[in-house]
Amino acid sequence: MSGDGGSAAAFAFSALAWLLGAAEEPDALASFLFGEADTFSVLAAPAARAVPGQPVDVLVTLSQYRFSPGGPDGPPIELQAGVTYRLTFRAADVSHGVSPIPQLGIAGRDVAPGDDYVVIVTPSGAGLYAFACTRVCGGGHGGMRGAIVVTAPTPERVSLERARKTRIVPPRPP
């Protein structure tokens, strides 16, 4: 057997371990495959990094004149009902404000550069929640709006998540 067979076996074992959830971090396989974890992190959803009992971290960068993610010219912030998140709003350039979203338990607050606004939320139901910058941050301030989309878990997703936590792979439907 050649040396390449050992590498292929190591790759297959690493991929299988990662798929079954044995890897501590999803980026471990990406490091093995690509040499850089950052290559994969763009593709990995925040829920893929969920650790039972701990909130999923979501960073929202505030910059003239957008929330990233959030909008207005990018994707909305996507959350799943029943999952706990730690939202961190971080100003990148000048002071901004986040309008309140009482349905999610988010109070309005100003955010200065270097001063994060962190809030823990556990959405209870699906919905679309709009918010805006509340502090004049320049000429385009009026268009600085964002959105949070909360989706309800589908039965398939609930089943797959339950299987992932118990390391049992559900059978494929016929």
PyMOL commands that set and color helices and strands:
alter all, ss='L'
color gray80, all
select helices_A, chain A and resi 3-19+27-34+37-41+46-49+102-104+141-143+155-166
alter helices_A, ss='H'
color red, helices_A
select strands_A, chain A and resi 56-63+66-68+77-80+85-91+96-98+109-111+117-121+127-132+145-151
alter strands_A, ss='S'
color yellow, strands_A
deselect
rebuild
show_as cartoon
